[in-house]
Amino acid sequence: MDANKVTTALELPGHQIVSNVGVVRGIVVRSRSIVGSFFGGLQTIFGGNITIYSNMCEQARKDAYKLMTVQAEKNGANAIIAMRYDATEIMNGVTEVICYGTAVTVRPN
């Protein structure tokens, strides 16, 4: 799906919504590895951005986003509006990341 057709807004500028396909989502559950926890712990000693965790979180978001767009395309949508991310810690060291939105079909104005 074209990244320009995914938005957090309730409409897609320059386009008219033709149909509402429905809610779509991508869910990823990630855990920290022993190595990641070790290096993340070392980085906390020095302070600042803990890059190993930032990279893990960014990859989880990318994966959830991709799963959401694939679901939208499979359902016949060509755009997603009202896209959001959410994350929940399921248990210590295990986090669910969800990316969701409303799949729609649009046409240019």
N, CA, C and O atoms as a GROMACS GRO file, in nm:
protein
  436
    1MET      N    1   0.085  -0.118   0.000
    1MET     CA    2   0.000   0.000   0.000
    1MET      C    3   0.089   0.123   0.000
    1MET      O    4   0.192   0.128   0.068
    2ASP      N    5   0.049   0.221  -0.076
    2ASP     CA    6   0.121   0.348  -0.084
    2ASP      C    7   0.120   0.417   0.052
    2ASP      O    8   0.013   0.445   0.107
    3ALA      N    9   0.239   0.445   0.107
    3ALA     CA   10   0.249   0.509   0.240
    3ALA      C   11   0.178   0.644   0.243
    3ALA      O   12   0.138   0.689   0.351
    4ASN      N   13   0.163   0.710   0.129
    4ASN     CA   14   0.092   0.838   0.124
    4ASN      C   15  -0.059   0.822   0.143
    4ASN      O   16  -0.131   0.920   0.158
    5LYS      N   17  -0.105   0.698   0.142
    5LYS     CA   18  -0.249   0.674   0.160
    5LYS      C   19  -0.280   0.612   0.296
    5LYS      O   20  -0.384   0.548   0.314
    6VAL      N   21  -0.190   0.631   0.390
    6VAL     CA   22  -0.213   0.591   0.529
    6VAL      C   23  -0.196   0.717   0.613
    6VAL      O   24  -0.092   0.784   0.606
    7THR      N   25  -0.298   0.749   0.692
    7THR     CA   26  -0.294   0.873   0.768
    7THR      C   27  -0.358   0.857   0.905
    7THR      O   28  -0.445   0.772   0.926
    8THR      N   29  -0.315   0.939   0.998
    8THR     CA   30  -0.379   0.943   1.130
    8THR      C   31  -0.502   1.033   1.127
    8THR      O   32  -0.581   1.033   1.222
    9ALA      N   33  -0.520   1.108   1.020
    9ALA     CA   34  -0.635   1.198   1.007
    9ALA      C   35  -0.761   1.117   0.974
    9ALA      O   36  -0.754   0.998   0.945
   10LEU      N   37  -0.875   1.184   0.981
   10LEU     CA   38  -1.002   1.118   0.952
   10LEU      C   39  -1.042   1.125   0.806
   10LEU      O   40  -1.147   1.074   0.767
   11GLU      N   41  -0.959   1.189   0.726
   11GLU     CA   42  -0.981   1.195   0.582
   11GLU      C   43  -0.846   1.201   0.514
   11GLU      O   44  -0.745   1.232   0.577
   12LEU      N   45  -0.843   1.171   0.386
   12LEU     CA   46  -0.720   1.175   0.309
   12LEU      C   47  -0.726   1.295   0.215
   12LEU      O   48  -0.802   1.295   0.119
   13PRO      N   49  -0.645   1.398   0.243
   13PRO     CA   50  -0.650   1.519   0.161
   13PRO      C   51  -0.635   1.488   0.012
   13PRO      O   52  -0.551   1.408  -0.030
   14GLY      N   53  -0.719   1.553  -0.067
   14GLY     CA   54  -0.715   1.536  -0.212
   14GLY      C   55  -0.790   1.412  -0.261
   14GLY      O   56  -0.787   1.381  -0.380
   15HIS      N   57  -0.856   1.342  -0.169
   15HIS     CA   58  -0.927   1.220  -0.205
   15HIS      C   59  -1.067   1.219  -0.143
   15HIS      O   60  -1.092   1.283  -0.040
   16GLN      N   61  -1.154   1.147  -0.207
   16GLN     CA   62  -1.289   1.127  -0.155
   16GLN      C   63  -1.302   0.981  -0.113
   16GLN      O   64  -1.262   0.891  -0.187
   17ILE      N   65  -1.357   0.958   0.006
   17ILE     CA   66  -1.379   0.821   0.052
   17ILE      C   67  -1.500   0.766  -0.021
   17ILE      O   68  -1.609   0.824  -0.016
   18VAL      N   69  -1.480   0.654  -0.089
   18VAL     CA   70  -1.586   0.590  -0.168
   18VAL      C   71  -1.657   0.483  -0.084
   18VAL      O   72  -1.779   0.470  -0.090
   19SER      N   73  -1.580   0.407  -0.007
   19SER     CA   74  -1.642   0.304   0.077
   19SER      C   75  -1.556   0.277   0.200
   19SER      O   76  -1.434   0.296   0.199
   20ASN      N   77  -1.622   0.232   0.305
   20ASN     CA   78  -1.557   0.195   0.429
   20ASN      C   79  -1.543   0.044   0.429
   20ASN      O   80  -1.643  -0.028   0.429
   21VAL      N   81  -1.420  -0.004   0.428
   21VAL     CA   82  -1.395  -0.148   0.424
   21VAL      C   83  -1.401  -0.208   0.565
   21VAL      O   84  -1.446  -0.321   0.583
   22GLY      N   85  -1.357  -0.132   0.665
   22GLY     CA   86  -1.364  -0.177   0.803
   22GLY      C   87  -1.233  -0.162   0.877
   22GLY      O   88  -1.133  -0.117   0.820
   23VAL      N   89  -1.235  -0.199   1.002
   23VAL     CA   90  -1.116  -0.188   1.087
   23VAL      C   91  -1.014  -0.294   1.044
   23VAL      O   92  -1.049  -0.410   1.019
   24VAL      N   93  -0.888  -0.252   1.037
   24VAL     CA   94  -0.778  -0.343   1.007
   24VAL      C   95  -0.672  -0.326   1.116
   24VAL      O   96  -0.662  -0.221   1.179
   25ARG      N   97  -0.596  -0.432   1.137
   25ARG     CA   98  -0.495  -0.424   1.242
   25ARG      C   99  -0.379  -0.517   1.210
   25ARG      O  100  -0.391  -0.615   1.136
   26GLY      N  101  -0.267  -0.483   1.268
   26GLY     CA  102  -0.149  -0.569   1.265
   26GLY      C  103  -0.099  -0.580   1.407
   26GLY      O  104  -0.080  -0.479   1.475
   27ILE      N  105  -0.078  -0.702   1.453
   27ILE     CA  106  -0.035  -0.724   1.591
   27ILE      C  107   0.097  -0.800   1.592
   27ILE      O  108   0.113  -0.900   1.522
   28VAL      N  109   0.191  -0.750   1.672
   28VAL     CA  110   0.321  -0.814   1.688
   28VAL      C  111   0.347  -0.827   1.838
   28VAL      O  112   0.325  -0.732   1.913
   29VAL      N  113   0.393  -0.941   1.880
   29VAL     CA  114   0.430  -0.962   2.020
   29VAL      C  115   0.581  -0.987   2.023
   29VAL      O  116   0.630  -1.079   1.957
   30ARG      N  117   0.651  -0.906   2.098
   30ARG     CA  118   0.797  -0.915   2.104
   30ARG      C  119   0.844  -0.934   2.247
   30ARG      O  120   0.781  -0.888   2.342
   31SER      N  121   0.955  -1.004   2.260
   31SER     CA  122   1.020  -1.017   2.391
   31SER      C  123   1.164  -0.974   2.377
   31SER      O  124   1.222  -0.980   2.269
   32ARG      N  125   1.221  -0.930   2.486
   32ARG     CA  126   1.361  -0.894   2.488
   32ARG      C  127   1.443  -1.022   2.498
   32ARG      O  128   1.408  -1.113   2.573
   33SER      N  129   1.549  -1.028   2.422
   33SER     CA  130   1.639  -1.142   2.434
   33SER      C  131   1.731  -1.122   2.553
   33SER      O  132   1.742  -1.011   2.606
   34ILE      N  133   1.796  -1.227   2.594
   34ILE     CA  134   1.893  -1.216   2.704
   34ILE      C  135   2.004  -1.119   2.666
   34ILE      O  136   2.045  -1.036   2.747
   35VAL      N  137   2.051  -1.130   2.542
   35VAL     CA  138   2.158  -1.041   2.494
   35VAL      C  139   2.109  -0.897   2.491
   35VAL      O  140   2.179  -0.805   2.535
   36GLY      N  141   1.985  -0.876   2.438
   36GLY     CA  142   1.929  -0.742   2.433
   36GLY      C  143   1.911  -0.682   2.570
   36GLY      O  144   1.939  -0.564   2.592
   37SER      N  145   1.864  -0.764   2.664
   37SER     CA  146   1.848  -0.715   2.802
   37SER      C  147   1.982  -0.678   2.864
   37SER      O  148   1.992  -0.578   2.935
   38PHE      N  149   2.083  -0.758   2.835
   38PHE     CA  150   2.216  -0.730   2.890
   38PHE      C  151   2.270  -0.596   2.837
   38PHE      O  152   2.313  -0.511   2.915
   39PHE      N  153   2.267  -0.580   2.703
   39PHE     CA  154   2.320  -0.456   2.645
   39PHE      C  155   2.232  -0.335   2.679
   39PHE      O  156   2.283  -0.224   2.698
   40GLY      N  157   2.101  -0.357   2.686
   40GLY     CA  158   2.012  -0.249   2.728
   40GLY      C  159   2.042  -0.206   2.870
   40GLY      O  160   2.042  -0.087   2.902
   41GLY      N  161   2.070  -0.304   2.957
   41GLY     CA  162   2.108  -0.274   3.095
   41GLY      C  163   2.237  -0.194   3.101
   41GLY      O  164   2.249  -0.101   3.181
   42LEU      N  165   2.333  -0.231   3.017
   42LEU     CA  166   2.460  -0.155   3.012
   42LEU      C  167   2.435  -0.011   2.968
   42LEU      O  168   2.494   0.082   3.024
   43GLN      N  169   2.349   0.008   2.869
   43GLN     CA  170   2.322   0.143   2.820
   43GLN      C  171   2.253   0.229   2.926
   43GLN      O  172   2.271   0.350   2.926
   44THR      N  173   2.175   0.169   3.014
   44THR     CA  174   2.109   0.248   3.118
   44THR      C  175   2.210   0.307   3.216
   44THR      O  176   2.184   0.410   3.278
   45ILE      N  177   2.324   0.243   3.230
   45ILE     CA  178   2.427   0.293   3.320
   45ILE      C  179   2.477   0.429   3.273
   45ILE      O  180   2.503   0.518   3.354
   46PHE      N  181   2.489   0.445   3.141
   46PHE     CA  182   2.542   0.569   3.083
   46PHE      C  183   2.434   0.673   3.056
   46PHE      O  184   2.466   0.789   3.030
   47GLY      N  185   2.308   0.633   3.061
   47GLY     CA  186   2.198   0.726   3.038
   47GLY      C  187   2.177   0.755   2.890
   47GLY      O  188   2.249   0.704   2.805
   48GLY      N  189   2.078   0.836   2.862
   48GLY     CA  190   2.048   0.874   2.724
   48GLY      C  191   1.957   0.773   2.656
   48GLY      O  192   1.892   0.691   2.721
   49ASN      N  193   1.953   0.781   2.526
   49ASN     CA  194   1.869   0.693   2.446
   49ASN      C  195   1.923   0.550   2.452
   49ASN      O  196   2.042   0.527   2.428
   50ILE      N  197   1.838   0.457   2.484
   50ILE     CA  198   1.878   0.317   2.490
   50ILE      C  199   1.848   0.258   2.352
   50ILE      O  200   1.739   0.206   2.327
   51THR      N  201   1.946   0.266   2.265
   51THR     CA  202   1.926   0.235   2.123
   51THR      C  203   1.881   0.093   2.096
   51THR      O  204   1.804   0.070   2.003
   52ILE      N  205   1.927  -0.002   2.174
   52ILE     CA  206   1.886  -0.140   2.148
   52ILE      C  207   1.736  -0.157   2.165
   52ILE      O  208   1.672  -0.231   2.090
   53TYR      N  209   1.677  -0.087   2.264
   53TYR     CA  210   1.533  -0.093   2.284
   53TYR      C  211   1.460  -0.006   2.182
   53TYR      O  212   1.352  -0.043   2.134
   54SER      N  213   1.517   0.108   2.149
   54SER     CA  214   1.455   0.194   2.046
   54SER      C  215   1.445   0.120   1.914
   54SER      O  216   1.342   0.125   1.847
   55ASN      N  217   1.552   0.051   1.877
   55ASN     CA  218   1.552  -0.024   1.752
   55ASN      C  219   1.451  -0.138   1.755
   55ASN      O  220   1.383  -0.164   1.656
   56MET      N  221   1.442  -0.207   1.869
   56MET     CA  222   1.346  -0.316   1.883
   56MET      C  223   1.203  -0.262   1.871
   56MET      O  224   1.119  -0.323   1.804
   57CYS      N  225   1.175  -0.150   1.936
   57CYS     CA  226   1.041  -0.090   1.930
   57CYS      C  227   1.008  -0.043   1.789
   57CYS      O  228   0.896  -0.064   1.741
   58GLU      N  229   1.103   0.019   1.722
   58GLU     CA  230   1.080   0.066   1.586
   58GLU      C  231   1.052  -0.051   1.492
   58GLU      O  232   0.964  -0.041   1.406
   59GLN      N  233   1.126  -0.160   1.507
   59GLN     CA  234   1.103  -0.277   1.422
   59GLN      C  235   0.965  -0.338   1.449
   59GLN      O  236   0.897  -0.379   1.356
   60ALA      N  237   0.924  -0.343   1.575
   60ALA     CA  238   0.791  -0.395   1.608
   60ALA      C  239   0.682  -0.309   1.545
   60ALA      O  240   0.584  -0.362   1.493
   61ARG      N  241   0.699  -0.177   1.549
   61ARG     CA  242   0.600  -0.088   1.487
   61ARG      C  243   0.594  -0.108   1.337
   61ARG      O  244   0.486  -0.113   1.278
   62LYS      N  245   0.712  -0.120   1.273
   62LYS     CA  246   0.717  -0.142   1.128
   62LYS      C  247   0.646  -0.272   1.090
   62LYS      O  248   0.570  -0.277   0.994
   63ASP      N  249   0.672  -0.377   1.168
   63ASP     CA  250   0.611  -0.506   1.139
   63ASP      C  251   0.459  -0.501   1.157
   63ASP      O  252   0.386  -0.555   1.074
   64ALA      N  253   0.412  -0.437   1.263
   64ALA     CA  254   0.268  -0.425   1.286
   64ALA      C  255   0.202  -0.342   1.176
   64ALA      O  256   0.093  -0.375   1.129
   65TYR      N  257   0.268  -0.234   1.135
   65TYR     CA  258   0.218  -0.148   1.027
   65TYR      C  259   0.203  -0.229   0.898
   65TYR      O  260   0.101  -0.220   0.829
   66LYS      N  261   0.305  -0.307   0.866
   66LYS     CA  262   0.303  -0.387   0.743
   66LYS      C  263   0.189  -0.488   0.747
   66LYS      O  264   0.117  -0.504   0.648
   67LEU      N  265   0.171  -0.556   0.860
   67LEU     CA  266   0.061  -0.651   0.872
   67LEU      C  267  -0.074  -0.583   0.853
   67LEU      O  268  -0.164  -0.640   0.791
   68MET      N  269  -0.089  -0.461   0.908
   68MET     CA  270  -0.214  -0.387   0.892
   68MET      C  271  -0.240  -0.354   0.746
   68MET      O  272  -0.352  -0.372   0.697
   69THR      N  273  -0.138  -0.304   0.675
   69THR     CA  274  -0.158  -0.267   0.535
   69THR      C  275  -0.187  -0.388   0.447
   69THR      O  276  -0.266  -0.378   0.353
   70VAL      N  277  -0.125  -0.501   0.478
   70VAL     CA  278  -0.152  -0.624   0.402
   70VAL      C  279  -0.298  -0.666   0.421
   70VAL      O  280  -0.365  -0.703   0.326
   71GLN      N  281  -0.346  -0.659   0.546
   71GLN     CA  282  -0.486  -0.694   0.573
   71GLN      C  283  -0.580  -0.600   0.497
   71GLN      O  284  -0.680  -0.645   0.441
   72ALA      N  285  -0.548  -0.471   0.495
   72ALA     CA  286  -0.633  -0.374   0.423
   72ALA      C  287  -0.639  -0.407   0.275
   72ALA      O  288  -0.746  -0.407   0.214
   73GLU      N  289  -0.522  -0.434   0.216
   73GLU     CA  290  -0.519  -0.466   0.073
   73GLU      C  291  -0.595  -0.594   0.042
   73GLU      O  292  -0.667  -0.601  -0.058
   74LYS      N  293  -0.581  -0.696   0.127
   74LYS     CA  294  -0.654  -0.822   0.107
   74LYS      C  295  -0.805  -0.801   0.111
   74LYS      O  296  -0.880  -0.875   0.047
   75ASN      N  297  -0.849  -0.700   0.187
   75ASN     CA  298  -0.991  -0.671   0.198
   75ASN      C  299  -1.039  -0.572   0.092
   75ASN      O  300  -1.156  -0.532   0.093
   76GLY      N  301  -0.951  -0.532   0.000
   76GLY     CA  302  -0.990  -0.446  -0.112
   76GLY      C  303  -0.973  -0.297  -0.090
   76GLY      O  304  -1.018  -0.218  -0.173
   77ALA      N  305  -0.911  -0.258   0.020
   77ALA     CA  306  -0.890  -0.115   0.047
   77ALA      C  307  -0.768  -0.062  -0.028
   77ALA      O  308  -0.676  -0.138  -0.060
   78ASN      N  309  -0.769   0.068  -0.055
   78ASN     CA  310  -0.650   0.131  -0.113
   78ASN      C  311  -0.599   0.246  -0.025
   78ASN      O  312  -0.510   0.320  -0.066
   79ALA      N  313  -0.656   0.259   0.097
   79ALA     CA  314  -0.610   0.362   0.190
   79ALA      C  315  -0.653   0.324   0.332
   79ALA      O  316  -0.740   0.240   0.352
   80ILE      N  317  -0.587   0.387   0.430
   80ILE     CA  318  -0.622   0.366   0.570
   80ILE      C  319  -0.626   0.503   0.637
   80ILE      O  320  -0.533   0.582   0.626
   81ILE      N  321  -0.735   0.529   0.707
   81ILE     CA  322  -0.748   0.654   0.783
   81ILE      C  323  -0.753   0.621   0.932
   81ILE      O  324  -0.774   0.506   0.971
   82ALA      N  325  -0.735   0.722   1.014
   82ALA     CA  326  -0.742   0.709   1.160
   82ALA      C  327  -0.645   0.604   1.214
   82ALA      O  328  -0.678   0.533   1.309
   83MET      N  329  -0.526   0.593   1.154
   83MET     CA  330  -0.427   0.494   1.194
   83MET      C  331  -0.368   0.531   1.330
   83MET      O  332  -0.338   0.648   1.355
   84ARG      N  333  -0.350   0.432   1.415
   84ARG     CA  334  -0.294   0.451   1.549
   84ARG      C  335  -0.204   0.334   1.585
   84ARG      O  336  -0.212   0.226   1.526
   85TYR      N  337  -0.117   0.357   1.682
   85TYR     CA  338  -0.037   0.251   1.743
   85TYR      C  339  -0.076   0.241   1.890
   85TYR      O  340  -0.118   0.339   1.951
   86ASP      N  341  -0.062   0.123   1.945
   86ASP     CA  342  -0.079   0.103   2.088
   86ASP      C  343   0.014  -0.010   2.129
   86ASP      O  344   0.051  -0.094   2.047
   87ALA      N  345   0.052  -0.010   2.255
   87ALA     CA  346   0.139  -0.116   2.306
   87ALA      C  347   0.094  -0.153   2.446
   87ALA      O  348   0.053  -0.068   2.525
   88THR      N  349   0.103  -0.282   2.476
   88THR     CA  350   0.066  -0.333   2.607
   88THR      C  351   0.170  -0.434   2.651
   88THR      O  352   0.210  -0.521   2.575
   89GLU      N  353   0.213  -0.421   2.776
   89GLU     CA  354   0.304  -0.521   2.830
   89GLU      C  355   0.220  -0.640   2.875
   89GLU      O  356   0.138  -0.627   2.966
   90ILE      N  357   0.242  -0.754   2.813
   90ILE     CA  358   0.165  -0.874   2.843
   90ILE      C  359   0.218  -0.940   2.970
   90ILE      O  360   0.142  -0.985   3.055
   91MET      N  361   0.349  -0.944   2.979
   91MET     CA  362   0.417  -0.994   3.098
   91MET      C  363   0.555  -0.930   3.100
   91MET      O  364   0.593  -0.864   3.004
   92ASN      N  365   0.629  -0.948   3.204
   92ASN     CA  366   0.760  -0.886   3.216
   92ASN      C  367   0.847  -0.922   3.095
   92ASN      O  368   0.880  -1.038   3.073
   93GLY      N  369   0.883  -0.819   3.018
   93GLY     CA  370   0.971  -0.840   2.903
   93GLY      C  371   0.901  -0.879   2.775
   93GLY      O  372   0.968  -0.898   2.673
   94VAL      N  373   0.768  -0.892   2.776
   94VAL     CA  374   0.692  -0.929   2.657
   94VAL      C  375   0.588  -0.820   2.630
   94VAL      O  376   0.504  -0.791   2.715
   95THR      N  377   0.595  -0.762   2.511
   95THR     CA  378   0.508  -0.650   2.476
   95THR      C  379   0.435  -0.676   2.346
   95THR      O  380   0.492  -0.726   2.249
   96GLU      N  381   0.307  -0.642   2.345
   96GLU     CA  382   0.226  -0.647   2.224
   96GLU      C  383   0.226  -0.507   2.163
   96GLU      O  384   0.204  -0.408   2.234
   97VAL      N  385   0.249  -0.499   2.033
   97VAL     CA  386   0.238  -0.372   1.960
   97VAL      C  387   0.129  -0.393   1.856
   97VAL      O  388   0.133  -0.488   1.778
   98ILE      N  389   0.032  -0.302   1.856
   98ILE     CA  390  -0.077  -0.310   1.759
   98ILE      C  391  -0.082  -0.181   1.679
   98ILE      O  392  -0.068  -0.072   1.733
   99CYS      N  393  -0.103  -0.197   1.551
   99CYS     CA  394  -0.123  -0.084   1.460
   99CYS      C  395  -0.261  -0.106   1.399
   99CYS      O  396  -0.288  -0.213   1.345
  100TYR      N  397  -0.348  -0.006   1.408
  100TYR     CA  398  -0.484  -0.025   1.360
  100TYR      C  399  -0.537   0.102   1.296
  100TYR      O  400  -0.487   0.212   1.319
  101GLY      N  401  -0.639   0.085   1.216
  101GLY     CA  402  -0.702   0.198   1.150
  101GLY      C  403  -0.825   0.153   1.075
  101GLY      O  404  -0.865   0.036   1.083
  102THR      N  405  -0.885   0.245   1.002
  102THR     CA  406  -1.002   0.215   0.922
  102THR      C  407  -0.962   0.205   0.775
  102THR      O  408  -0.915   0.302   0.716
  103ALA      N  409  -0.981   0.088   0.718
  103ALA     CA  410  -0.950   0.066   0.577
  103ALA      C  411  -1.064   0.123   0.493
  103ALA      O  412  -1.182   0.100   0.522
  104VAL      N  413  -1.028   0.196   0.390
  104VAL     CA  414  -1.127   0.258   0.302
  104VAL      C  415  -1.081   0.247   0.157
  104VAL      O  416  -0.964   0.219   0.130
  105THR      N  417  -1.173   0.268   0.067
  105THR     CA  418  -1.135   0.290  -0.072
  105THR      C  419  -1.157   0.437  -0.102
  105THR      O  420  -1.258   0.496  -0.063
  106VAL      N  421  -1.060   0.495  -0.171
  106VAL     CA  422  -1.067   0.637  -0.204
  106VAL      C  423  -1.044   0.657  -0.352
  106VAL      O  424  -0.992   0.570  -0.421
  107ARG      N  425  -1.085   0.773  -0.398
  107ARG     CA  426  -1.053   0.815  -0.535
  107ARG      C  427  -1.012   0.962  -0.530
  107ARG      O  428  -1.060   1.037  -0.444
  108PRO      N  429  -0.926   1.004  -0.619
  108PRO     CA  430  -0.882   1.144  -0.620
  108PRO      C  431  -1.001   1.238  -0.644
  108PRO      O  432  -1.095   1.204  -0.716
  109ASN      N  433  -0.996   1.356  -0.582
  109ASN     CA  434  -1.099   1.458  -0.605
  109ASN      C  435  -1.093   1.508  -0.747
  109ASN      O  436  -1.172   1.594  -0.786
   0.00000   0.00000   0.00000
